């Protein structure tokens, strides 16, 4: 009877201990601080992730988040305590744990690193709120998580903790449109390489910018280079694979660069396959199920190439075995230097039992007390509340209503006759979100009644997020050469009012001359002020759009594109301007909500 009572008391004590441990886990100061960091960045971070999802080349990001969470959780469960690692290394050259000998200033500096990271994160988050920048907020979030990771590294010797943190930076595009510049550059390089190969194959074609022109069909290189084997998805794939395999920092960077190279090579192969199949067999592989299947096949080839590259890098970056080199090899300075600096990783390194997987030992970061964690958490929580109260929303009721009214435009929304122009057809177009030409377009095709062969396309493109969107940049990326770009205002026209607009002459060796003019307004009908020529400088273009987010969350843009040069025909130029003015007034009347006077 006494044995049963003791067993029952032991079981009860065990259950109570587990419950207490579970309750104390939620009181852990590191967990409290981590939750505060996440909540403080949540409003802008959600906007950032939503914008990534709306861009096809970044739709891999859920896999990155899932991989980072899985690696952190699984390696946390398996990681030894720092004291256990230190006991095995405190007497050797790799002694780095709490028992290792360190100077007092070094220890103090390392203990203060989480506080510095948290302070920097707070300052960046304040700046992100002021300029309404989800991108900057996510940079702040990653720096705040660096403080969290530093604290976690003190509690457990988590393998490759720095690599897991680096994965989070895959969710941060290069600033000021540098990522788009890189993608555009790679698209043009793909175009040039593909054109050279097609010339060798004897296929008649013309490569104009990012457009591949065959005798009977045009293919856009940006579409051929998108999807599952986009450059950005290859970078993510290579980085996740390197973290999974515990590769060194140099190995990770080399693998990512080779992933970009393989993505470029396979996109060239895709473009050539699309052109060859259409030219010789009449099979269009640029859309539909066959296009997706082609992407999956090429992705499989890319992944096999990535694995092969990984093993090649293992061979090239492996330490040199001095035992087979003789005395001269053992005394060689370069050999010894190579072996000492390999593998290069961030932080202190010890080896696992199998002596193959590097483990990053937790540095001497102090585990904060509950009061310290609460004090560090307050600024993040306050800034999170500020975001919820103050930040403007791009999805206001006014903007939603304006978009619905724009979607309802039909072939009768613009007059049949506008001056010398007569409407011939209408088209309702839907593209991918964040397309350079807008997700939606309501397009009207006009023909000049007196001048044979002169046509004009009038289009309302919407919605553009974040202010002014300059079509000159879009047409330049499509292969057109911008001859000039002028910001004008015809104050003598009652239709124009004091609204400014942009006009530009375009040239292309294959398509001839063209003229583009455009103006914009927001959901309330207010003017979208066009910037100066500096907008063609892409970093300034991107920065200005971000700074204008709270001024024009949803922008509607009217453009008139004419397949004729107006440089010498001033009468035609005036007629095109009148077409733009009248179209803009009519579109604004039908779309804008609570319109203000011009």
ABEGO torsion letter per residue (X at the ends): XAAAAAAAAAAAAAAAAAAAAAAAAAABAAAAAAAAAAAAAAAAAAAAAAAAAABAAAAAAAAAAAAAAAAAAAAAAABBBAAAAAAAAAABAABABAABBBBAAAAAAAAAAAAAAAAAAAAAAAAAAAAGBAAAAAAAAAAAAAAAAAAAAAABBBBGAAAAAAAAAAABBBBGGAAAAAAAAAAAAAAAAAAAAAAAAGBBBBBBEABBBBAABBBBAAAAABEAABAAAAAAAAAAAAAAAGBBAAAAAAAAAAAAAAAAAAAAAAAAAAAAAAAAAGBBAABEAAAAAAAAAAAAAAAAAAAAAAAAAAAAABBBBAAAAEAAAAABAAAAAAAAAOBBBBEBBBBBAAGABBBBBBBBBBBBBAAAAAAAAAAAAAAAAAAAAABBBABBAAAAAAAAAAAABBAAABBABBEABBBABBBBBBBBBGBAAEABBBBBBBBBAABBGBBBBBBBBOBBBGEBBBAAAAAAAAGBBBABBBBBBBAABAAAEABBBBBBBBBBAAAEBBBBBBBBBBAAGBBBBBBBAAAABAAAAAAAAAAAAAABABBBBBBBBBBBBAAABAAAAAAAAAAAAAAAAAAAAAABBGBBBX
